[in-house]
Amino acid sequence: MALLRPPNSSDGSNSKPQVPRLPPLTLTTPEMVAEHTPCTLHHSVLPPELGCRLYYTLLYASRDWQRTKWWLADRIVESSHSSFFYRRGSTGTNSEPESDMKEAAQYWYNGRPTEAPPVFPSAMEEACQIVERVVNAEMRKRKRFPLEWGGYPAGEGEESLLWRANVAASNCYAGAKESVGFHSDQLTYLGPYPTIASLSLGVSRIFRLREVVPLDERDKRAARTYNIPLRHNSLIIMHASTQEIYKHAVPPQNSIDIFRPSFPPPPSLTDDKEVLAKLHEASNARINITFRFYRPDFHSSKTPRCKCGVPCILRPDMKNRYEELPATSAQTDTPEESTTSMPKPESSAGRKTMVAKYWWTCYAGAQNDGKGCGLWKVMDVKAEGRGPFVGDMTSMENQS
């Protein structure tokens, strides 16, 4: 019978060595999250009453939220959870015109026409100010990447403002089966190496991270999946390089613990006492708010248009990463000193964190019956007038 066996069918002499799979790892403490990922976890970030008030506010509002739809492989698919987009009101710093936020909201919803987003509800604004302080404090502890936003100039004796949330994408996961698959966030308005602050309210759910292993390492190691339980009133900050290295997801679960709010809903929500009573009941919903900083140098007026006439989206080359950028990198055509004078950011568990290229691609296919023009071009921050970047400011400091 051995004579009938195809050559090399069992000896494996010419096959590539199998890369062992790594079991998922659950990260339950802030220390574990910081050790294994480029994220930080913060429990009980809001005052308890504010956390419940914001939860009620958005749970009540979520009755009008929509599920995102888009074209995929010649068919329309729909997200299992509902979403909504808010913009921050003008506070004198980095306020954005309503028309600009309308475009940002439109393409957040995968290109669907939409009205200009409403401003943060009062409870969200209160929470945002707290989150902003936590994020800026964490960012000041970290080494930074050359293409991160350089920050707003500070007055004499003041600390510079590194990050200011000006939009918030909110999601409602009603029940254990509502979920979102693995993805990395589009960088169209965020720019390279963004920081995103994700606040969880209500039911505890798993937040899942998995690295995109670079092409030159795929025959040496496999990606590990990290599961991070996010309970009520917890904040996970996806620091710079998270969107370049990892994809994240909220998976469906077989079971969840019911959430029982500690405070009653504010009477100002509605005059309907029955609705207020229902809101105060035990809930299976998780509200997630991702506070984001849309950079002024990635204003919608500077977003390239494809041949379809719609704004492109910006994505990183996740599959080709480096410990240090190659000298001939076509990444940005930034001055050489902007990538060499910076201290090298700490790798996430020894991972390559430097991305050499970002590219603009056509996004029309998400709504245009799945058809786009196929435009693809590398971002050139010098030609496109982006910045200031951390690398630019470091170079000026070194020269002075």
C-alpha positions as CSV (number, residue, x, y, z in Angstrom):
1,M,0.0,0.0,0.0
2,A,3.0,2.3,0.5
3,L,3.5,2.3,-3.2
4,L,0.1,3.9,-3.8
5,R,0.8,6.8,-1.4
6,P,1.7,10.1,-3.1
7,P,5.3,11.3,-2.6
8,N,6.0,13.3,0.6
9,S,2.5,12.6,1.8
10,S,3.5,11.8,5.4
11,D,7.2,12.4,6.0
12,G,6.9,16.2,5.9
13,S,10.5,16.6,4.8
14,N,9.7,19.5,2.5
15,S,6.9,21.2,4.6
16,K,7.4,24.3,6.6
17,P,7.7,23.9,10.4
18,Q,4.4,24.5,12.1
19,V,4.3,27.6,14.3
20,P,2.7,26.6,17.6
21,R,-0.5,28.4,18.5
22,L,-0.6,30.3,21.7
23,P,-3.6,29.9,24.0
24,P,-5.6,33.1,24.8
25,L,-4.5,35.0,27.8
26,T,-7.0,36.9,30.1
27,L,-5.7,40.1,31.5
28,T,-7.6,41.0,34.6
29,T,-5.6,43.7,36.2
30,P,-4.2,47.1,35.0
31,E,-0.7,45.7,35.6
32,M,-1.3,42.8,33.2
33,V,-2.8,45.0,30.6
34,A,0.2,47.3,30.6
35,E,2.6,44.4,30.6
36,H,1.2,42.7,27.5
37,T,-0.4,45.4,25.4
38,P,0.1,49.1,24.5
39,C,-3.1,49.9,26.5
40,T,-3.8,51.0,30.0
41,L,-6.8,50.0,32.1
42,H,-8.4,52.3,34.7
43,H,-11.2,51.1,37.0
44,S,-13.8,53.3,38.6
45,V,-12.7,56.3,36.5
46,L,-15.9,58.4,37.0
47,P,-17.7,59.3,40.2
48,P,-20.3,56.5,40.8
49,E,-23.3,58.8,40.4
50,L,-21.9,60.3,37.1
51,G,-21.2,56.9,35.7
52,C,-24.8,55.8,36.3
53,R,-26.2,59.1,35.0
54,L,-24.3,58.9,31.8
55,Y,-25.3,55.2,31.4
56,Y,-29.0,56.1,31.7
57,T,-28.6,59.1,29.4
58,L,-27.2,57.0,26.6
59,L,-29.3,53.9,27.2
60,Y,-32.4,56.1,26.8
61,A,-30.9,57.8,23.7
62,S,-29.9,54.4,22.2
63,R,-33.6,53.7,21.3
64,D,-33.0,55.9,18.3
65,W,-29.5,54.7,17.4
66,Q,-28.9,52.7,14.2
67,R,-27.1,49.6,13.1
68,T,-24.4,50.2,10.6
69,K,-24.8,48.8,7.1
70,W,-22.3,48.3,4.4
71,W,-21.5,46.3,1.3
72,L,-19.3,43.2,1.6
73,A,-18.7,40.7,-1.1
74,D,-21.7,41.8,-3.2
75,R,-24.2,41.8,-0.3
76,I,-25.3,44.2,2.4
77,V,-24.2,43.3,5.9
78,E,-25.4,44.9,9.1
79,S,-23.7,45.3,12.5
80,S,-25.3,43.4,15.4
81,H,-25.0,46.4,17.7
82,S,-26.3,50.0,17.3
83,S,-24.1,53.1,17.2
84,F,-24.2,56.9,17.3
85,F,-21.8,59.8,16.8
86,Y,-21.4,62.9,19.0
87,R,-19.3,66.0,18.6
88,R,-18.0,68.2,21.4
89,G,-19.3,71.7,21.7
90,S,-17.0,74.7,21.3
91,T,-15.0,75.3,24.4
92,G,-12.5,77.7,22.9
93,T,-9.9,75.0,22.0
94,N,-9.8,73.1,18.8
95,S,-13.5,73.5,18.1
96,E,-14.6,72.1,14.7
97,P,-17.2,73.6,12.4
98,E,-20.4,71.7,12.1
99,S,-19.9,71.0,8.4
100,D,-16.6,69.2,9.1
101,M,-18.2,67.1,11.8
102,K,-21.1,66.2,9.5
103,E,-18.6,64.7,7.0
104,A,-16.8,62.9,9.8
105,A,-20.1,61.4,11.0
106,Q,-21.2,60.5,7.5
107,Y,-18.2,58.4,6.9
108,W,-18.2,57.0,10.4
109,Y,-21.5,55.4,9.3
110,N,-19.8,53.8,6.3
111,G,-20.8,56.6,3.9
112,R,-24.5,56.8,4.7
113,P,-25.9,60.4,4.4
114,T,-26.5,61.7,7.8
115,E,-27.2,65.0,9.6
116,A,-24.6,66.9,11.6
117,P,-24.0,65.0,14.9
118,P,-25.4,66.5,18.1
119,V,-23.1,67.9,20.8
120,F,-22.1,65.9,23.9
121,P,-24.9,65.6,26.4
122,S,-24.0,67.3,29.7
123,A,-23.2,64.0,31.5
124,M,-20.9,63.1,28.6
125,E,-19.1,66.4,28.8
126,E,-18.5,66.0,32.5
127,A,-17.1,62.5,31.9
128,C,-15.0,63.7,29.0
129,Q,-13.2,66.3,31.1
130,I,-12.3,63.6,33.6
131,V,-11.2,61.1,30.9
132,E,-9.2,63.9,29.2
133,R,-7.1,64.4,32.4
134,V,-6.5,60.7,32.8
135,V,-5.4,60.3,29.2
136,N,-3.0,63.3,29.2
137,A,-1.5,62.2,32.5
138,E,-0.8,58.7,31.0
139,M,0.5,60.1,27.8
140,R,3.1,62.2,29.7
141,K,4.5,59.1,31.2
142,R,5.1,57.4,27.8
143,K,7.7,57.7,25.2
144,R,6.1,59.0,22.0
145,F,6.2,58.2,18.3
146,P,7.6,60.6,15.7
147,L,4.2,60.9,13.8
148,E,2.0,61.5,16.9
149,W,0.3,64.9,17.1
150,G,2.8,67.4,18.5
151,G,0.2,68.9,20.9
152,Y,-1.1,72.4,21.4
153,P,1.4,75.1,22.6
154,A,1.3,75.7,26.3
155,G,1.4,79.0,28.1
156,E,4.2,79.9,30.5
157,G,4.1,77.5,33.5
158,E,1.5,75.3,31.9
159,E,1.7,71.7,30.7
160,S,1.0,71.2,27.0
161,L,-2.3,69.6,26.0
162,L,-1.4,66.4,24.2
163,W,-4.9,65.1,23.6
164,R,-8.3,66.6,23.6
165,A,-11.4,64.6,22.8
166,N,-13.6,66.4,20.2
167,V,-15.8,63.5,19.0
168,A,-17.2,60.4,20.6
169,A,-18.5,57.3,18.9
170,S,-21.0,55.5,21.1
171,N,-22.1,51.9,20.9
172,C,-24.9,49.9,22.6
173,Y,-24.5,46.1,23.0
174,A,-27.9,44.9,24.1
175,G,-27.5,41.3,25.3
176,A,-24.7,38.8,25.2
177,K,-24.8,38.1,21.4
178,E,-24.5,41.7,20.1
179,S,-20.8,42.1,19.2
180,V,-18.3,43.5,16.8
181,G,-15.6,41.5,14.9
182,F,-11.9,42.1,14.7
183,H,-11.0,45.5,13.2
184,S,-8.6,48.4,13.6
185,D,-10.0,51.9,13.5
186,Q,-9.7,54.0,10.4
187,L,-7.1,56.8,10.8
188,T,-8.7,59.2,8.3
189,Y,-9.3,62.0,10.8
190,L,-7.3,60.5,13.7
191,G,-3.9,60.5,11.9
192,P,-1.0,58.1,12.6
193,Y,-0.5,56.7,16.1
194,P,-3.8,57.9,17.6
195,T,-4.8,57.6,21.2
196,I,-8.4,56.5,21.8
197,A,-10.1,56.4,25.2
198,S,-12.9,53.7,25.5
199,L,-15.3,54.0,28.4
200,S,-17.5,51.1,29.4
201,L,-20.8,51.4,31.3
202,G,-23.3,48.8,32.3
203,V,-22.8,45.1,31.7
204,S,-19.3,43.7,31.8
205,R,-18.1,42.5,28.5
206,I,-14.8,41.1,27.1
207,F,-12.6,43.4,25.0
208,R,-10.4,41.3,22.8
209,L,-7.0,42.2,21.2
210,R,-5.0,40.3,18.7
211,E,-1.8,41.3,17.1
212,V,-1.3,41.4,13.3
213,V,2.0,39.6,13.0
214,P,4.4,41.1,10.4
215,L,4.9,39.1,7.3
216,D,8.6,38.5,8.0
217,E,7.8,36.9,11.4
218,R,4.9,34.6,10.4
219,D,7.0,31.6,10.0
220,K,8.5,32.2,13.5
221,R,5.6,33.0,15.8
222,A,1.9,33.2,16.0
223,A,-0.3,36.0,17.3
224,R,-1.7,35.7,20.8
225,T,-5.2,36.8,21.7
226,Y,-5.7,38.8,24.9
227,N,-9.1,39.0,26.6
228,I,-9.7,42.0,28.9
229,P,-12.9,42.0,31.0
230,L,-14.3,45.6,31.0
231,R,-16.6,46.1,33.9
232,H,-18.9,49.1,34.6
233,N,-17.1,52.4,34.9
234,S,-13.8,51.2,33.5
235,L,-11.7,53.0,31.0
236,I,-9.3,51.4,28.6
237,I,-6.9,53.7,26.8
238,M,-5.7,52.4,23.4
239,H,-2.4,54.3,23.3
240,A,-0.3,55.1,20.3
241,S,0.6,52.0,18.2
242,T,-2.5,50.0,19.2
243,Q,-4.2,50.7,15.8
244,E,-0.9,50.0,14.0
245,I,-0.2,46.6,15.7
246,Y,-3.5,45.1,16.9
247,K,-7.0,44.5,15.8
248,H,-9.7,44.6,18.5
249,A,-13.2,43.1,19.0
250,V,-16.1,42.6,21.4
251,P,-17.0,39.0,20.9
252,P,-20.4,37.4,21.6
253,Q,-20.6,35.6,24.9
254,N,-22.6,32.6,26.1
255,S,-23.7,34.4,29.2
256,I,-23.3,37.8,31.0
257,D,-24.0,39.1,34.4
258,I,-27.0,41.5,34.7
259,F,-26.1,45.1,35.6
260,R,-28.1,46.7,38.4
261,P,-27.4,50.5,38.6
262,S,-26.6,51.9,42.0
263,F,-28.5,55.2,41.4
264,P,-31.9,56.0,40.0
265,P,-32.2,57.6,36.6
266,P,-32.3,61.4,36.5
267,P,-35.9,62.7,36.3
268,S,-34.8,65.2,33.7
269,L,-34.5,62.4,31.1
270,T,-38.2,62.1,30.5
271,D,-41.6,62.9,32.1
272,D,-42.7,59.3,31.5
273,K,-42.5,57.6,34.9
274,E,-42.9,54.2,33.4
275,V,-39.9,54.7,31.2
276,L,-37.9,55.9,34.1
277,A,-38.9,52.9,36.1
278,K,-37.9,50.6,33.3
279,L,-34.6,52.2,33.0
280,H,-33.9,51.5,36.7
281,E,-34.5,47.8,36.2
282,A,-31.7,45.3,35.9
283,S,-30.2,45.5,32.4
284,N,-28.2,43.3,30.0
285,A,-26.9,46.3,28.0
286,R,-23.4,47.7,27.7
287,I,-22.8,51.3,26.6
288,N,-19.4,52.0,25.2
289,I,-18.1,55.5,24.5
290,T,-14.9,55.9,22.5
291,F,-13.6,59.4,23.0
292,R,-11.4,60.5,20.0
293,F,-9.2,63.4,19.0
294,Y,-9.7,64.4,15.4
295,R,-6.5,66.1,14.5
296,P,-6.6,69.6,12.9
297,D,-4.0,68.6,10.4
298,F,-6.3,65.8,9.2
299,H,-9.2,68.1,8.8
300,S,-11.8,66.8,6.3
301,S,-10.8,69.6,3.8
302,K,-7.4,67.9,3.5
303,T,-8.7,64.4,2.9
304,P,-7.9,63.1,-0.6
305,R,-10.8,62.2,-2.9
306,C,-10.8,59.1,-5.0
307,K,-12.1,58.9,-8.6
308,C,-15.5,58.2,-7.1
309,G,-15.5,61.7,-5.6
310,V,-15.7,60.6,-2.0
311,P,-13.1,61.0,0.8
312,C,-10.5,58.2,1.0
313,I,-9.8,56.4,4.2
314,L,-6.4,56.1,5.8
315,R,-4.9,52.8,6.9
316,P,-1.5,51.7,8.2
317,D,0.7,49.0,6.6
318,M,0.2,46.7,9.6
319,K,1.9,43.7,7.9
320,N,5.3,45.5,7.5
321,R,6.6,46.9,10.7
322,Y,10.1,47.7,12.1
323,E,11.9,48.2,15.4
324,E,13.3,51.4,13.8
325,L,12.3,53.0,10.6
326,P,14.5,52.2,7.6
327,A,16.5,55.3,6.4
328,T,14.8,55.0,2.9
329,S,11.3,54.8,4.3
330,A,8.7,56.2,2.0
331,Q,6.5,56.6,5.0
332,T,6.2,60.3,5.0
333,D,9.1,62.1,3.5
334,T,9.6,63.7,6.8
335,P,13.0,65.1,7.7
336,E,15.4,62.3,8.6
337,E,16.1,63.8,12.0
338,S,12.4,63.5,12.9
339,T,12.7,59.7,13.0
340,T,16.2,59.4,14.3
341,S,16.4,62.0,17.1
342,M,13.3,60.6,18.9
343,P,13.8,58.1,21.7
344,K,12.5,54.8,20.5
345,P,9.1,54.1,22.0
346,E,9.0,51.0,24.2
347,S,7.8,47.9,22.2
348,S,4.6,46.2,23.3
349,A,6.0,42.9,24.7
350,G,8.9,43.1,22.3
351,R,6.8,43.8,19.2
352,K,7.8,45.9,16.2
353,T,5.9,49.1,16.6
354,M,7.2,51.4,13.8
355,V,5.1,51.5,10.6
356,A,6.8,52.6,7.4
357,K,3.8,53.4,5.3
358,Y,0.2,54.6,5.5
359,W,-2.0,54.6,2.5
360,W,-5.1,56.3,1.3
361,T,-7.7,54.0,-0.3
362,C,-11.1,54.3,-2.0
363,Y,-14.0,53.8,0.4
364,A,-16.9,54.2,-2.1
365,G,-17.5,50.5,-2.2
366,A,-18.9,50.5,1.4
367,Q,-22.1,52.1,0.1
368,N,-21.9,52.2,-3.7
369,D,-23.3,48.6,-4.3
370,G,-19.9,47.3,-3.2
371,K,-18.1,49.0,-6.2
372,G,-15.2,51.4,-5.9
373,C,-12.5,52.8,-8.1
374,G,-9.6,50.9,-6.4
375,L,-7.6,54.0,-5.7
376,W,-4.5,53.4,-3.6
377,K,-1.7,55.8,-2.8
378,V,0.9,56.2,-0.1
379,M,0.5,59.1,2.4
380,D,3.1,61.8,2.1
381,V,2.8,64.1,5.2
382,K,5.2,66.7,3.8
383,A,3.4,67.1,0.5
384,E,0.0,67.0,2.2
385,G,0.9,69.6,4.8
386,R,0.4,67.5,7.9
387,G,1.8,68.2,11.4
388,P,3.2,69.4,13.6
389,F,4.4,66.0,14.8
390,V,6.2,64.9,17.9
391,G,9.3,64.3,15.7
392,D,9.2,67.8,14.3
393,M,9.1,69.4,17.8
394,T,11.8,67.1,19.1
395,S,14.1,68.1,16.2
396,M,13.6,71.8,16.9
397,E,14.4,71.2,20.6
398,N,17.6,69.4,19.6
399,Q,18.7,72.2,17.3
400,S,18.1,75.0,19.8
